[in-house]
Amino acid sequence: MSKRTPTATLRTSRASLLAAAIGVVLGSISVAATAADPTLSPQDYEKSKAIYFERCAGCHGVLRKGATGKNLEPKWSKKKADGTVEEGGTLKLGQERLEKIIGLGTEGGMVNFNDILTKEEIKNISTYIQMEPPAPPEWGMKDMLASWKVIVPPDKRPKAPETKRNLDNFMSVTLRDSGEVALIDGDTKEIVNIVKTGYAVHISRMSASGRYIYVIGRDGLLSLIDLWMAKPEVVATLKSGIDARSVDTSKFAGYEDKYAIVGTYWPPQYVIMEGDTLKPLKIVSTRGFTVDGEYHPEARVASIVSSPHKPEWVVNVKETGQIKLVDYSDIKNLKEVTIESSKFLHDGGWDASKRYFLVAANASNQVAVVDTKEGKLAAIVDTKPKPHPGRGANFVHPKYGPVWATSHLGSDVVTLIGTDPEKHPQHAWKVVEELTNHGSGSLFVKTHPASKNLWVDAPLNPETEVAESVSVFDLNNPEKPAEVINIAKLADLPAGKAVKRVVHGEYNAKGDEVWFSLWAGKTEPSAIVIMDDKTRKVKTVLKDPKLITPTGKFNVHNTQHDVY
């Protein structure tokens, strides 16, 4: 019997439980209105509903109105600038075309699912999205308080670290399909613990002190991990909603870790809670009108960062294109500044000075810049299609001075934007250069103050060779063509059906190693490949049956101090 069989069985049982849970949460609706409508059996309908939540809702929305991805309603219409009405929808695309799109992916940034889903699953999900979407329930304070658990109270937790390990160089690694994070000692490369968390953890964020890791899952489950314990474990949890992506803490002087905030995709809202217990304190809806003046019922919170200049969070609302500056100095009398930018806001990061926050507006092909010191919009920068920076990357360009970089889902470029309005005003908030990536479908760019390299992935490209490789640019000479390295081949994993997508480079604390995830199929071996940043050669490959579909990796020091 294969050594991986117990793990595979565990994955299967968890997937079944997740599908059942989603079926309860999203509710049930009639699977066919008339004999002429697309139909599925009740079993296939429920399974397709779970697949949509797991694989599609993040980009296309729970209500399927679109954001980073296209509108997937059965029928839609919109008025164009010239006054004519455009009509479309999944019913118009039809079964055969939908199956091809889902199976093969697109150059615009949609991954091919023919190595992720079976032919039958692709057929059924193509039918499912031609049917009316079910409306999920709300999730309020009563639900949150019922879900809230303090496993280890603050007064029972360690008073000092119970380990001599270098906690600054720990990595919190998302194990997407097992609903866990692996805590890895970056010095010794040992898996210290694998902690059960929410499904498909989107990000790990560090407390201001660096002691706690806040882990938010796609299912809305927030887990608080205490690194000071001899074996780090979850000490509190809160189900913040049905679907969530973002979390951060209060980091301004005098408020360190007093509060935490989660932004949810469904219901569209953010939740403020106690930083050390996760007790929910306040819920604020983000539903409202877009920058175009149209009401949107699914205005999801895409990303949140904590300002170092004020007791304030920068909350980015995807569908409305509104950026909220949330003042947490008085939770009872909460104040917000609303900044209009562009649709659909997604992820972003600080410039090197940490005064300006740059956030991608995917659908508008723009990057919005917020001056958090002045509390206003500084600029909107036009870019190539679908910028997707993660946190982005900061470095000093030999010609243009300080720049911030983003890669793109929908274009094979890396965009460099000038970020120094004081010493380099002629370049500030302009695209100063576009570097050629090895393909579109990129999710992350990464560098480090100690490095002279810029690493760029392309995991959502439908071409296997592209998805399994990265581009590496020389920051001393950015115009020089990138070196393209096939990271997947360096791991020497057994051949399988799934593409071994290389995703999310993350530096160690020193900045001399770059860690990449090989995101393979749920039942196939994955790995983490550690590259020597200076030589660009493979240094270590972490292979373990417990490393199930690793994706994001978050170094404690770099995440705590916003080093990118």
C-alpha positions as CSV (number, residue, x, y, z in Angstrom):
1,M,0.0,0.0,0.0
2,S,1.3,3.5,-0.9
3,K,2.5,5.6,2.0
4,R,0.3,8.4,0.7
5,T,-2.9,6.4,0.9
6,P,-3.9,7.5,4.5
7,T,-3.3,11.1,3.5
8,A,-5.3,10.7,0.3
9,T,-8.1,9.2,2.3
10,L,-8.0,12.1,4.8
11,R,-8.2,14.5,1.9
12,T,-11.2,12.7,0.5
13,S,-13.1,12.7,3.8
14,R,-12.4,16.4,4.4
15,A,-13.5,17.2,0.9
16,S,-16.7,15.3,1.5
17,L,-17.3,17.1,4.8
18,L,-16.6,20.4,3.2
19,A,-19.1,19.7,0.4
20,A,-21.7,18.8,2.9
21,A,-21.0,21.9,5.0
22,I,-21.3,24.2,2.0
23,G,-24.5,22.5,1.0
24,V,-26.0,23.4,4.4
25,V,-24.6,26.9,4.4
26,L,-25.7,27.9,0.9
27,G,-29.0,26.3,1.2
28,S,-31.0,24.3,-1.4
29,I,-32.9,25.5,-4.4
30,S,-34.8,23.8,-7.1
31,V,-32.3,22.2,-9.6
32,A,-34.6,22.7,-12.6
33,A,-37.2,25.3,-13.4
34,T,-38.6,23.7,-16.5
35,A,-37.7,20.7,-18.7
36,A,-35.9,23.1,-21.1
37,D,-33.6,24.5,-18.5
38,P,-30.1,23.0,-17.7
39,T,-30.6,20.3,-15.1
40,L,-28.5,18.3,-12.7
41,S,-29.3,15.5,-10.3
42,P,-29.5,16.6,-6.7
43,Q,-26.2,14.9,-6.0
44,D,-24.4,16.4,-8.9
45,Y,-25.9,19.8,-8.1
46,E,-24.6,19.8,-4.5
47,K,-21.2,18.6,-5.6
48,S,-21.0,21.3,-8.3
49,K,-22.1,23.9,-5.8
50,A,-19.2,22.9,-3.5
51,I,-16.7,23.0,-6.5
52,Y,-17.9,26.4,-7.5
53,F,-17.4,27.7,-3.9
54,E,-13.9,26.1,-3.7
55,R,-12.6,27.0,-7.1
56,C,-14.6,29.7,-8.7
57,A,-16.3,32.1,-6.3
58,G,-13.2,33.9,-5.3
59,C,-12.8,35.4,-8.8
60,H,-16.4,35.4,-10.1
61,G,-18.3,36.1,-6.9
62,V,-20.8,34.0,-4.8
63,L,-23.6,35.7,-6.8
64,R,-21.6,35.2,-10.0
65,K,-21.6,38.9,-10.9
66,G,-17.9,38.9,-11.7
67,A,-14.9,40.8,-10.5
68,T,-11.4,39.6,-11.3
69,G,-13.2,37.0,-13.3
70,K,-16.1,37.5,-15.7
71,N,-19.8,37.6,-14.9
72,L,-21.1,34.0,-14.8
73,E,-24.8,34.7,-14.4
74,P,-27.1,32.7,-16.8
75,K,-28.3,36.0,-18.4
76,W,-27.0,39.5,-18.0
77,S,-27.3,42.8,-19.8
78,K,-25.5,46.1,-19.5
79,K,-25.8,49.5,-21.1
80,K,-22.7,50.6,-23.1
81,A,-21.2,54.0,-23.4
82,D,-22.8,54.5,-26.8
83,G,-26.3,53.8,-25.4
84,T,-26.7,50.3,-26.8
85,V,-27.3,47.3,-24.6
86,E,-25.0,44.4,-24.5
87,E,-26.4,41.0,-23.5
88,G,-24.6,37.9,-22.5
89,G,-24.5,35.1,-20.0
90,T,-23.5,31.5,-19.5
91,L,-26.7,30.3,-21.3
92,K,-25.6,32.2,-24.4
93,L,-22.1,30.6,-24.2
94,G,-23.6,27.2,-24.0
95,Q,-22.5,23.8,-22.6
96,E,-19.8,22.9,-25.1
97,R,-18.0,26.3,-25.0
98,L,-18.1,26.5,-21.3
99,E,-16.6,23.0,-21.0
100,K,-13.7,24.1,-23.3
101,I,-13.1,27.3,-21.4
102,I,-13.1,25.6,-18.0
103,G,-11.0,22.7,-19.2
104,L,-8.4,24.6,-21.2
105,G,-8.3,27.9,-19.3
106,T,-7.6,31.3,-21.0
107,E,-4.6,33.5,-21.6
108,G,-6.5,36.2,-19.6
109,G,-5.5,34.5,-16.3
110,M,-8.0,31.7,-15.8
111,V,-6.3,28.4,-15.0
112,N,-7.0,25.2,-17.0
113,F,-9.0,22.8,-14.8
114,N,-8.5,19.7,-16.9
115,D,-5.8,18.6,-14.5
116,I,-7.8,19.6,-11.4
117,L,-11.3,18.4,-12.1
118,T,-12.5,15.2,-13.8
119,K,-14.3,15.4,-17.2
120,E,-17.6,14.7,-15.4
121,E,-17.0,17.5,-12.9
122,I,-16.1,19.9,-15.7
123,K,-19.3,18.9,-17.5
124,N,-21.4,19.3,-14.4
125,I,-19.9,22.7,-13.3
126,S,-20.5,24.0,-16.8
127,T,-24.2,23.0,-16.4
128,Y,-24.3,24.4,-12.9
129,I,-23.2,27.9,-13.9
130,Q,-26.1,28.0,-16.4
131,M,-28.5,27.7,-13.5
132,E,-29.6,30.5,-11.2
133,P,-27.1,30.9,-8.3
134,P,-28.4,30.1,-4.8
135,A,-28.4,33.0,-2.4
136,P,-26.3,32.3,0.7
137,P,-27.5,33.4,4.2
138,E,-26.2,36.3,6.2
139,W,-23.8,35.9,9.1
140,G,-24.3,38.3,12.0
141,M,-23.1,38.8,15.6
142,K,-25.3,36.0,17.0
143,D,-23.7,33.5,14.6
144,M,-20.2,34.8,15.3
145,L,-20.6,34.6,19.1
146,A,-21.9,31.0,18.8
147,S,-18.8,30.1,16.7
148,W,-16.2,31.9,18.9
149,K,-13.9,29.6,20.8
150,V,-11.0,30.5,23.2
151,I,-9.1,27.3,23.4
152,V,-6.3,28.6,25.6
153,P,-7.1,31.9,27.5
154,P,-4.5,34.6,27.5
155,D,-3.6,34.2,31.1
156,K,-2.9,30.4,30.5
157,R,-0.5,31.1,27.6
158,P,3.3,31.2,28.0
159,K,4.8,34.3,29.5
160,A,7.9,33.9,27.4
161,P,8.9,31.8,24.3
162,E,9.1,28.1,25.3
163,T,11.5,27.4,22.4
164,K,15.0,28.4,21.4
165,R,14.1,28.2,17.7
166,N,14.5,31.3,15.6
167,L,10.8,32.3,15.5
168,D,11.6,35.3,13.2
169,N,12.5,32.8,10.4
170,F,9.4,30.6,10.8
171,M,7.3,30.1,7.7
172,S,3.5,29.7,7.9
173,V,2.7,27.6,4.8
174,T,-0.9,27.2,3.4
175,L,-1.8,23.6,2.7
176,R,-4.8,24.6,0.5
177,D,-6.8,21.4,0.1
178,S,-6.3,19.9,3.5
179,G,-7.4,23.0,5.5
180,E,-4.1,23.3,7.4
181,V,-1.0,25.4,7.7
182,A,2.5,23.9,8.1
183,L,4.7,25.8,10.5
184,I,8.3,25.3,9.2
185,D,11.5,26.3,10.9
186,G,13.3,28.3,8.2
187,D,16.7,27.7,9.7
188,T,16.5,23.9,10.1
189,K,13.8,23.3,7.4
190,E,11.9,21.1,9.9
191,I,8.1,20.9,9.9
192,V,7.5,22.0,13.6
193,N,3.8,21.4,13.5
194,I,0.8,21.1,11.1
195,V,-2.1,23.0,12.4
196,K,-5.8,22.5,11.5
197,T,-7.3,25.8,10.3
198,G,-9.9,26.9,7.8
199,Y,-10.2,25.6,4.3
200,A,-7.9,27.1,1.6
201,V,-6.1,29.6,3.9
202,H,-5.7,32.8,1.9
203,I,-3.2,34.6,4.0
204,S,-1.3,34.4,7.3
205,R,-0.6,37.8,9.0
206,M,1.6,38.4,12.0
207,S,0.7,40.3,15.1
208,A,2.6,43.6,15.8
209,S,4.7,41.7,18.4
210,G,5.4,38.8,16.1
211,R,4.1,36.4,18.6
212,Y,0.8,35.5,17.0
213,I,-0.2,34.3,13.5
214,Y,-3.7,35.2,12.3
215,V,-4.8,32.7,9.7
216,I,-7.9,33.3,7.6
217,G,-9.5,30.5,5.6
218,R,-11.8,30.7,2.5
219,D,-14.6,29.3,4.7
220,G,-14.4,32.4,7.0
221,L,-12.7,30.6,9.9
222,L,-10.1,32.8,11.6
223,S,-7.5,30.9,13.6
224,L,-5.0,32.5,16.1
225,I,-1.7,30.5,16.5
226,D,0.6,31.2,19.4
227,L,4.3,30.8,18.3
228,W,5.5,31.1,21.9
229,M,4.2,27.6,22.8
230,A,6.7,24.8,22.8
231,K,4.7,23.4,19.9
232,P,2.7,26.2,18.3
233,E,-1.0,25.6,18.3
234,V,-4.3,27.4,17.7
235,V,-5.4,29.2,20.9
236,A,-8.6,30.9,19.6
237,T,-11.0,30.7,16.6
238,L,-13.9,32.7,15.1
239,K,-16.0,31.9,12.1
240,S,-16.1,35.5,10.7
241,G,-18.4,34.7,7.8
242,I,-19.1,32.1,5.1
243,D,-16.2,33.3,2.7
244,A,-13.3,35.4,3.7
245,R,-9.8,36.5,2.5
246,S,-8.2,39.2,4.6
247,V,-7.0,39.8,8.1
248,D,-4.7,42.2,10.0
249,T,-4.2,43.7,13.5
250,S,-3.9,47.1,15.0
251,K,-0.2,48.1,14.8
252,F,-0.1,51.8,15.6
253,A,1.9,52.8,18.7
254,G,-0.3,52.3,21.8
255,Y,-2.7,49.9,20.0
256,E,-0.4,47.0,19.2
257,D,-2.5,43.9,18.8
258,K,-5.4,45.4,20.8
259,Y,-7.7,44.7,17.9
260,A,-7.9,42.4,14.8
261,I,-10.0,42.9,11.7
262,V,-11.3,40.4,9.1
263,G,-12.7,41.3,5.8
264,T,-15.3,38.9,4.4
265,Y,-16.4,38.1,0.9
266,W,-19.7,36.8,2.1
267,P,-21.5,38.5,3.8
268,P,-19.8,41.6,2.4
269,Q,-18.6,43.2,5.6
270,Y,-15.7,43.6,8.0
271,V,-15.5,42.4,11.6
272,I,-13.5,44.0,14.4
273,M,-12.5,41.8,17.3
274,E,-10.2,41.6,20.4
275,G,-6.7,40.9,19.2
276,D,-5.8,38.2,21.7
277,T,-9.1,36.3,22.1
278,L,-10.9,37.0,18.7
279,K,-14.1,38.0,20.6
280,P,-16.2,39.9,17.9
281,L,-16.9,43.5,18.8
282,K,-18.3,45.2,15.7
283,I,-19.6,44.3,12.3
284,V,-19.7,46.9,9.4
285,S,-21.4,46.2,6.1
286,T,-19.6,47.1,2.9
287,R,-22.6,46.8,0.6
288,G,-23.2,50.0,-1.3
289,F,-22.8,52.0,-4.5
290,T,-19.9,51.6,-6.8
291,V,-17.7,54.5,-8.1
292,D,-20.0,54.4,-11.2
293,G,-23.1,55.1,-9.0
294,E,-24.6,51.6,-9.2
295,Y,-25.7,49.6,-6.2
296,H,-23.8,46.3,-5.7
297,P,-25.1,43.6,-3.3
298,E,-21.8,41.8,-3.1
299,A,-19.2,44.4,-2.3
300,R,-16.5,42.1,-0.9
301,V,-13.5,43.1,1.2
302,A,-10.5,42.2,-0.8
303,S,-7.5,43.3,1.3
304,I,-6.6,45.1,4.5
305,V,-3.4,46.6,5.8
306,S,-2.6,48.4,9.0
307,S,-1.2,51.9,8.8
308,P,2.0,52.8,10.7
309,H,1.1,56.5,10.7
310,K,-2.3,56.4,12.4
311,P,-4.6,54.1,14.3
312,E,-6.1,53.2,11.0
313,W,-6.8,50.2,8.7
314,V,-6.8,50.5,4.9
315,V,-9.8,48.4,3.8
316,N,-10.2,47.8,0.1
317,V,-13.7,47.0,-1.1
318,K,-13.5,45.0,-4.4
319,E,-16.8,45.6,-6.3
320,T,-17.4,49.2,-5.4
321,G,-13.9,50.5,-6.0
322,Q,-14.0,52.2,-2.6
323,I,-11.1,52.3,-0.2
324,K,-12.0,52.8,3.4
325,L,-9.7,54.3,6.0
326,V,-11.1,52.9,9.2
327,D,-10.1,54.7,12.4
328,Y,-10.0,52.2,15.3
329,S,-9.2,54.6,18.1
330,D,-12.8,54.6,19.1
331,I,-14.6,51.4,18.2
332,K,-17.9,52.5,19.6
333,N,-17.9,55.7,17.5
334,L,-16.2,54.3,14.4
335,K,-15.0,56.8,11.8
336,E,-14.4,56.0,8.1
337,V,-12.9,58.0,5.3
338,T,-14.1,56.7,1.9
339,I,-11.8,57.2,-1.0
340,E,-13.1,56.6,-4.6
341,S,-10.7,54.7,-6.8
342,S,-11.4,52.0,-9.5
343,K,-13.0,48.6,-9.8
344,F,-12.4,45.9,-8.9
345,L,-10.0,46.3,-6.1
346,H,-7.9,43.3,-5.2
347,D,-4.6,43.1,-3.4
348,G,-1.7,45.5,-2.9
349,G,1.2,46.6,-0.7
350,W,3.2,49.5,0.7
351,D,5.8,51.4,-1.1
352,A,9.3,51.4,0.5
353,S,8.5,54.4,2.7
354,K,5.2,52.8,4.0
355,R,3.4,56.0,3.4
356,Y,1.7,55.1,0.2
357,F,-0.5,52.0,-0.4
358,L,-0.8,50.7,-3.9
359,V,-3.7,48.4,-4.8
360,A,-4.6,46.7,-8.0
361,A,-8.0,47.4,-9.7
362,N,-8.1,44.3,-11.8
363,A,-11.1,45.0,-14.0
364,S,-10.0,48.6,-14.7
365,N,-6.4,47.6,-15.6
366,Q,-5.2,50.2,-13.0
367,V,-3.3,50.6,-9.8
368,A,-4.7,53.0,-7.2
369,V,-2.3,54.9,-4.9
370,V,-3.4,56.1,-1.4
371,D,-1.5,58.6,0.6
372,T,-2.2,57.2,4.1
373,K,-0.5,60.2,5.8
374,E,-2.8,62.7,4.1
375,G,-5.7,60.3,3.9
376,K,-6.5,60.8,0.3
377,L,-6.1,59.4,-3.2
378,A,-2.6,60.2,-4.6
379,A,-3.0,58.8,-8.1
380,I,-4.6,56.2,-10.4
381,V,-2.1,54.5,-12.7
382,D,-3.1,52.8,-16.0
383,T,-1.4,49.4,-16.6
384,K,-1.6,46.4,-18.8
385,P,-4.5,44.0,-18.2
386,K,-5.3,42.6,-14.8
387,P,-2.5,43.6,-12.5
388,H,-2.0,41.1,-9.6
389,P,0.8,42.1,-7.3
390,G,0.2,40.1,-4.1
391,R,2.0,42.7,-1.9
392,G,4.2,43.8,-4.9
393,A,7.9,44.4,-4.7
394,N,10.0,47.5,-3.9
395,F,13.5,48.2,-5.1
396,V,15.6,51.1,-6.3
397,H,15.8,51.3,-10.1
398,P,19.2,52.4,-11.4
399,K,17.5,55.0,-13.7
400,Y,14.1,55.8,-12.1
401,G,14.8,55.6,-8.3
402,P,12.4,53.8,-6.0
403,V,9.8,51.7,-7.8
404,W,7.1,49.3,-6.9
405,A,6.4,46.3,-9.1
406,T,3.4,44.3,-10.0
407,S,2.9,41.3,-12.3
408,H,-0.3,40.6,-14.3
409,L,-2.9,37.9,-14.7
410,G,-3.8,39.1,-18.2
411,S,-0.5,40.2,-19.6
412,D,3.1,38.9,-19.8
413,V,4.7,42.0,-18.3
414,V,6.0,43.2,-14.9
415,T,5.0,46.8,-14.4
416,L,7.3,49.2,-12.6
417,I,5.7,52.3,-11.0
418,G,7.8,55.2,-9.6
419,T,7.0,55.8,-5.9
420,D,9.2,58.8,-4.9
421,P,7.3,62.1,-5.4
422,E,9.9,64.0,-3.3
423,K,13.2,63.1,-4.9
424,H,12.0,61.8,-8.3
425,P,8.7,63.7,-9.0
426,Q,9.0,63.3,-12.7
427,H,8.6,59.5,-12.3
428,A,6.2,59.4,-9.4
429,W,3.0,57.4,-10.0
430,K,3.9,56.7,-13.6
431,V,4.7,53.4,-15.3
432,V,8.4,53.9,-15.9
433,E,9.1,50.5,-17.4
434,E,7.6,47.2,-18.4
435,L,9.7,44.0,-18.0
436,T,8.8,40.9,-20.1
437,N,7.7,38.0,-18.0
438,H,7.8,34.4,-19.3
439,G,4.1,34.4,-19.6
440,S,0.8,35.8,-18.4
441,G,-1.1,34.3,-15.5
442,S,1.2,35.6,-12.8
443,L,0.1,36.0,-9.2
444,F,3.2,37.2,-7.3
445,V,6.4,39.2,-7.7
446,K,9.0,39.1,-4.9
447,T,12.3,40.7,-3.9
448,H,14.0,41.6,-0.6
449,P,16.2,44.6,0.5
450,A,19.1,42.2,0.8
451,S,18.6,40.9,-2.8
452,K,19.4,42.0,-6.3
453,N,16.9,39.7,-7.9
454,L,13.2,40.0,-8.7
455,W,11.4,36.7,-9.0
456,V,8.1,36.4,-10.9
457,D,5.7,33.4,-11.2
458,A,3.0,32.5,-13.7
459,P,1.0,29.6,-12.1
460,L,-2.3,30.4,-13.8
461,N,-0.9,30.2,-17.3
462,P,-2.5,27.3,-19.3
463,E,0.8,26.2,-20.7
464,T,2.6,23.7,-18.5
465,E,6.1,24.9,-19.1
466,V,5.1,28.4,-18.3
467,A,3.2,27.5,-15.1
468,E,6.0,25.4,-13.8
469,S,8.7,28.2,-14.3
470,V,9.7,31.6,-12.9
471,S,11.4,34.6,-14.4
472,V,14.4,36.1,-12.5
473,F,15.4,39.7,-13.2
474,D,18.7,41.3,-12.3
475,L,17.8,44.5,-10.4
476,N,21.2,46.1,-11.3
477,N,20.2,45.8,-14.9
478,P,16.4,45.4,-15.1
479,E,16.3,45.8,-18.9
480,K,18.4,42.6,-19.3
481,P,16.1,39.6,-20.3
482,A,15.1,37.5,-17.4
483,E,16.5,34.1,-16.7
484,V,13.7,31.6,-16.9
485,I,14.0,28.6,-14.5
486,N,11.7,25.6,-14.5
487,I,11.4,25.1,-10.7
488,A,9.1,22.1,-11.0
489,K,11.8,20.0,-12.8
490,L,14.3,20.9,-10.0
491,A,12.0,19.1,-7.4
492,D,12.3,15.8,-9.2
493,L,8.7,14.8,-8.3
494,P,7.1,11.7,-10.0
495,A,5.1,12.4,-13.1
496,G,1.4,12.9,-12.7
497,K,-1.7,14.2,-14.3
498,A,-1.6,17.6,-12.6
499,V,0.5,20.6,-13.7
500,K,3.1,21.3,-10.9
501,R,2.3,25.1,-10.7
502,V,5.0,27.2,-9.2
503,V,3.5,29.8,-6.9
504,H,4.3,32.5,-4.4
505,G,8.0,33.1,-3.9
506,E,8.8,34.1,-0.3
507,Y,12.1,35.1,1.1
508,N,13.6,34.0,4.4
509,A,14.3,36.6,7.0
510,K,17.9,37.1,5.8
511,G,16.9,37.5,2.2
512,D,19.3,34.9,0.9
513,E,16.7,32.2,0.1
514,V,13.5,32.2,-1.9
515,W,10.9,29.5,-1.2
516,F,8.5,28.4,-3.9
517,S,5.5,26.1,-3.6
518,L,4.8,23.4,-6.2
519,W,1.0,23.3,-6.2
520,A,0.2,19.9,-7.7
521,G,-3.0,17.9,-7.6
522,K,-4.8,17.0,-4.4
523,T,-3.8,13.3,-4.6
524,E,-0.3,13.9,-6.1
525,P,2.9,14.8,-4.3
526,S,3.7,18.4,-3.9
527,A,6.9,20.1,-2.6
528,I,8.5,23.3,-1.5
529,V,11.6,24.3,-3.5
530,I,14.1,26.5,-1.8
531,M,16.4,28.5,-4.1
532,D,19.7,30.2,-3.3
533,D,19.0,33.8,-4.1
534,K,22.6,34.7,-5.1
535,T,23.4,31.7,-7.3
536,R,19.8,31.1,-8.5
537,K,20.4,27.4,-7.9
538,V,18.3,24.9,-6.0
539,K,19.3,24.6,-2.4
540,T,16.8,22.3,-0.7
541,V,13.6,20.5,-1.7
542,L,11.1,19.8,1.0
543,K,9.1,16.7,0.3
544,D,6.7,15.3,2.8
545,P,3.3,13.5,2.3
546,K,1.9,16.0,4.8
547,L,2.7,18.9,2.4
548,I,-0.7,18.8,0.6
549,T,-1.1,21.4,-2.1
550,P,1.1,24.0,-0.6
551,T,0.5,27.6,-1.9
552,G,1.2,30.7,0.1
553,K,4.2,31.0,2.5
554,F,4.6,33.8,5.0
555,N,7.9,34.5,6.7
556,V,7.3,35.8,10.3
557,H,9.9,38.6,10.1
558,N,9.0,39.8,6.6
559,T,5.3,39.7,7.1
560,Q,5.5,41.3,10.5
561,H,7.5,44.2,9.1
562,D,6.0,44.4,5.6
563,V,9.3,43.5,3.9
564,Y,8.7,43.0,0.2
